[in-house]
Amino acid sequence: MRDLIWMIPALPLAGFALLLAFGKRLGEPLAGWLGTATVAGSFVVTLGVFLTLRTDGGADHRLTQSLFTWVPAGSFKADLGFLVDPLSISMCLFVTGIAALIHLYSIGYMHGDPRYHVFFTYLNLFVFSMLMLVLGDNLLVTFLGWEGVGACSYFLISFWFSEEANASAGKKAFVTNRVGDWGFMCATFFTFSALGTLSYTGIIDGASALPRSTATVIALLLFVGAVGKSAQLPLYVWLPDAMAGPTPVSALFHAATMVTAGVYLMVRINPVLAASAHWLPTLIATVGAVTALFAATIALAQNDIKKVLAYSTVSQLGYMFLAVGSGAYVGAIFHMITHAFFKALLFLGAGSVIHGMGDEQDMRRMGALRKLMPITAATFIVGWLAIAGVPPFSGFFSKDEILVYAWQKSPVLWAIGFVTAILTAFYMARQVYLVFFGDARWGEPVPEAAASPAANEAQQSAAEVDDTTATDANDEAPVAAHAASDAGADGHGHEAHADVHPHESPWTMTLPLVVLAVGAIVAGALNMPFFDRLKVLEHWLAPVVEHGQAHLTVSSGLKVGLGVVTVVGALVAFALARLVYLRGRQDVAEQIEQPVFARGWYYDSSIAAFMGGPGRRLFDAVSWFDRTIIDGAVNGVATLVRGGGDRVRVLQSGYVRNYALGVAFGAIVLVGLLLSRAVF
Amino acid sequence: MTSLLFAQLGTPHRIQTPSVAWSGLLPVLVLLGGAVVLMVVGALLPRRSRHSWHLWLTLLIAAGSIGCAVPLWFRVRDHGPLSILRDAVRVDGLALFLGIVIVVGVMLAALLTDGYLRREELEGPEPYVLLMLSATGGLLMASANDLIVMFLGLEILSLAVYVLAGLHVRRLRSGEAAMKYFVLGGFSSAFFLYGIALAYGATGSTNLTDIQRFLATNTLTNNGLLLASFALLLVGFGFKVAAAPFHSWAPDVYEGSPSPVVSFMASAVKAAAFAGLIRVFVYAFALDRHDWQPIVYVVAVLTLLVGSVLAVVQTNVKRMLAYSSINHAGFVLVGVQAASDRGVRSALFYLATYTFMVAGSFGVVTIVGRRGDNRHQLDDYKGLARTEPLLAFAFLVFLLAQAGVPFTSGLWAKFYVIGAAVEARSFWLALVAMLSTVISAFLYLRIVLAMYGGADEADEAAPAVPRLRIPFAARIALVVSVVATIGFGLVPGPLTHASKTAVPKIAAGK
């Protein structure tokens, strides 16, 4: 399998090419099956390569394959090559695996969309780009994938571009990511000038010899790139809006794979981080922790089912950066994998709910869905327990590991992480209770901005909705046991949801949910604490992170203590949420869902205000400069060229004698010029 | 009587004839022999046939020639250049690289010629024979190591092209183009021959190796003769590559000649002439480069500016492309001016990629020209994207490549040339080259806009114009050119590697 590494990205690329050429003719559902098959094939090849690496990887656990020299330019040379090591193959495994499931899911989800084949074309291109990003053996190939996933992300966020909001969400993602890409590119230039190579092997080997300042600059710039791609403060704003895209896209790009590219990059260059100044890891950890807390508070007050998950993703990515900054590289990758499972699961579950509710995204108009959508509900609850960190679900192990390392770095960071964990448990419980339990509120008008899915505007209205439902406060509302068609007969007899018929999704959608749910339960087994032999992932990744991984010195007792505290915190949060959202403590809910949270601490609107005010004036000035000075110069040159051309073309008379005269004249000038060198 | 003769001569002298490594000449011989065979076979084949016998035979012969060149390439790479016919011909990487480029130019032109002949109701194998004979001259030029051989090659090349220019017998402009090209070509050949004479006078040899050795071991007290020969040789080469100020024939001849022939002129003829230029100046006169470099510098600047500026004011697409090909010659001159390994490599890369771009461009022009080969105004391209989207796309690729847009081979071609100029510290020249790219981008975009815009006007005109017919052979040429242009744009590695292998070491400076 060693020579087949190229097949891993080549299969989705072939799928992309085929879909591009014949997608329209294949139509639904063949186009979807073709896309799914290529990614599944890629997963199989990845498995093969993985087994080869295990048995036959050599001492350094590295397989490389160089296809050709991609860009030769003087001393600069970049190969199109792949580097397979424990890190990249682990990434490949979960990327192709989850991508295959999400492709399968999309076959059902995108049913009936007029641009069905286009969707799968982009999806396959995305998987190809993501695999190039992960497998590339140098920064340039990674950058190719980096921009590729970005491009697919912008395409798919604005997939339903006929709506203004979706198109502008795509633009927002594009513009915000430019900042990060700038960091990545500058880091690439710095790396080349410092090391003379862009290949990871060269970087890893040369990192220890780098001067501290150079290493710091490179790592810092790459961190800027990672902040953009992985939606950390201050560049997180694009991710919540990116939920305008189809839900499988949110699951695949904006939860499981693409947004973790920044974390991957940080782990990949961990020797450079190790060689850089000490304040840099602290900075990374702080940014991660603050982002985690910040996003979790916003998630508390969102009403859009996907917005909650979006902010939760930002928050969980913050955990991963906290891990990177604390030197827990294995923990970061561990959490990335478990998060990929449970967050993809949650997103797909949300998609299933949205699908079943007829494109309803507002949680205030859901409720009591668990009986009608049993598989979705059961798997969603698994995802909820996993993200909340309840043992033995996977999220507990990965989050616990990060928090232990954070404690070792600084108890303050641990405290932030701990508070975030409680908040996470709370807002996820809120979501589960609002969507699957309680009363059926389908189609009920939500006062004030009812139709707006942009939860930012519709904060206080949650209170009123709860008022209407609070009368019946039996903990599990006896609603919705009957078929949805029997609409008027629920506990309150609201006629409004006569048109809404929640139903379970087809098997192509529920099968991925079940598989992901199993993953979300057992993925924790990858890296069980306490017994050294159980730390499979840690041993597996050891060759990659040996330079950077911090060594844990805290005692086992403390570890257990921290774990217990976190779990107890999560359970208390569950109980609180249950009290508030099932027993209808409206006053408490109002206290919790502060407008400042709902509006994302006014971060987005401040940026908009700044850009609309002083920023706008500045850009107007720049645009004036561009129009008058730059364009003026260009137009001036054009006028000059035209005028000059018109004048000179007179010489082109068409007469041979004139041309001959021209040649002779030229010859005389040349001879004259050359002979003048002989004379002088 | 005979015995007496023998007695007078004594024992008969054994005359040592030079041993000829024929295998080294095989690419030339296959092409030459093939041309003769095609001429003879052509007399037996029907003059008009449903099947394109002449085309397929030409392609076969050309492929044979390349087939002979490939083993030679590896031999030369591993064992050094072959010196044949008492060092009059030298088969090295440069000769083979540009030889293959020339033969590829023949193949692309032949593919375009087939449909053209049918459309214009012309007939016979002669165009193909002339293409191959001309290419024979080109190969000879590319491998000549003697100024006389080079002149022979130049004349074989040119005479065939003069006739090709007048191929379309019923078209007045075609005859005019042939006439102009012939008269002016003869005029410039005279300069070239005089330049050879002066070089012989100055160095005592016409053999390039000898000349180089002579200049390395002797210092001329008065090098006026040598410098004058530089100037005159440069006039000869400059005329063939259409460098300013010897370019004035090009727009008229390009406009008048049959479009497939123009693709040959712009690709293979230029490649051959540049091969000669590089051999003579960069290698034989390597040690005097400080004398000729400034002159080439001036010529390059003039060529770049004339080519781009005058192209902008044209309204005839064929003339635009003629000026743009002058501009491209200027770019190759920038590489030559650097007079370094890197400069020559970049020139070779440029010529190889440019062959595909220009053959493709004139392929599109051939098709759009329609019957009579006269529809070359910018207006004739209006709305092409709507009626013939694939053709318009192909043209788009060629035009963007000529403008040097990323993901096309044009970007790398320009990048390497400018890189070589910067390395040679010719910063102003590099700057002029970039500026001329900007100016000529305007011209390419004008054509693109005509193709992709102006739909409403085309709507009215549409019913009057019948659909374009794209012959099968021309399709092949276009597809190959598009694939090569984008392929080398995405993966320039193999071609740069080949050009690196092709360029031998240059003698160290004085």
Interface residues (C-beta under 8 A of the other chain):
Chain A: F68 T69 W70 V71 P72 A73 G74 V637 A638 V641 R642 G644 G645 D646 V648 R649 L651 Q652 G654 V656 N658 Y659 A660 G662 V663 A664 F665 G666 A667 V669 L670 V671 L673 L674 L675 R677 A678 V679
Chain B: M179 K180 V183 L184 F187 S188 F191 N222 N223 G224 L227 A228 F230 A231 L232 L234 V235 G238 F239 A244 P245 F246 S248 W249 P251 D252 D291 W292 P294 I295 V298 V299 V306 S308 V309 L310 V312 V313 F415 Y416 G419 V438 I439 F442 V491 P492 G493 P494 T496 H497
